[in-house]
């Protein structure tokens, strides 16, 4: 008998497609290579949330010695009704060295060839979206040459 209850259900929420600008490295730091990726515009489409990305977000990263990329992205969604929603997304991306090298070169890589997951939290004062202040989501990511695709699943 399993002592753990059934896991929470994940409900499809939205898909974010974000344009990414060239990576900027700050060089070796105490925990690994410190770098960031400026985020451009993008689209947000799905059953629970639709809109666009506001230019100016940033994906802060640490590339650790073990090859794991720590991700801390921070950006804003403008919902179709004009409401602004802050997004904080923290997670990890890693995989076999040859797969990660292909990603770094901008090559197409199947998303199941590597791990790319983030935990997402929202903050907003927009009346129609206040419920998001109580939501956590799991994002499953796919890195492409000049954009990132994130499928958000609301954790129940």
Phi, psi and omega in degrees: 000133181281124181284349181264142175289170177302145180291161176299152177277143175254124181251130178304130186246304182191165173239128177255128173242114188243129173285135180244142178266173183300142179296142175241124179258139175263357178090186182297135177232184187296335181247000182143189179289121179268131183205169175213158178236115174294139181256134177264209179283180179175182182242154178228114184220128177176183185291338183247341186208130178227142179170207179225162175270139175277130177304146173115359176289164181220139174251101177278140185221152168232120175267107185283162179299334180275007177088357179278135177260117174272132187242135174220088182265145182217117184206178184233135173258133169259108180296160181303334179273003178097347179297141180258133184230117177282138180237129172239124188228115183239132181189203185222148170226128179198164179179185177303145184306319182292327178291316180294326177294320177297317177300315181298331178276356180086012180283154176286130179227133178299137184297337180278002179274352180208166181260127178213099182223143174223153173261128189246135173235150183239149172221130179204155171248001180292122186308318183290345187241011182303331179300336180293338178296346181250010186254142166240143180229153172255128177252133175254120188254160173219121180269129174243177186304313184233017177203167176236137177248127181233123175263116182268134175235120178291131178272125182273000000 
